[in-house]
Amino acid sequence: MRLFAGLLAVVFFLIAWIILTLIVIKNGRNNGDIFVNLFFLLGVISFTIYSVQVGEILFILLNGIASILAFINFYYIPNKFKKMKKEIKSIEMEISDNKE
């Protein structure tokens, strides 16, 4: 019965996370904070390593899949510096046009 409860928790957890990841992929971006996503990714990877060391198959499965989903979510964080560089360049062009 304890294993069934654990498996049920894994199923519900992964369904929710997969839905959120699919939304991020569909939108093509993750609007979350880069540091929160980075720490979450590192935490889940650490839990996966720990699960392998302990030998708990249920947690190896959960944390392994969660690591993949966390990496996908981290990948879709927009490059804010690239956007900032474009904005600076457009402002510089406006300034140079106004000088002429």
Beta strands, then each sheet from edge to edge (+ up, - down):
end
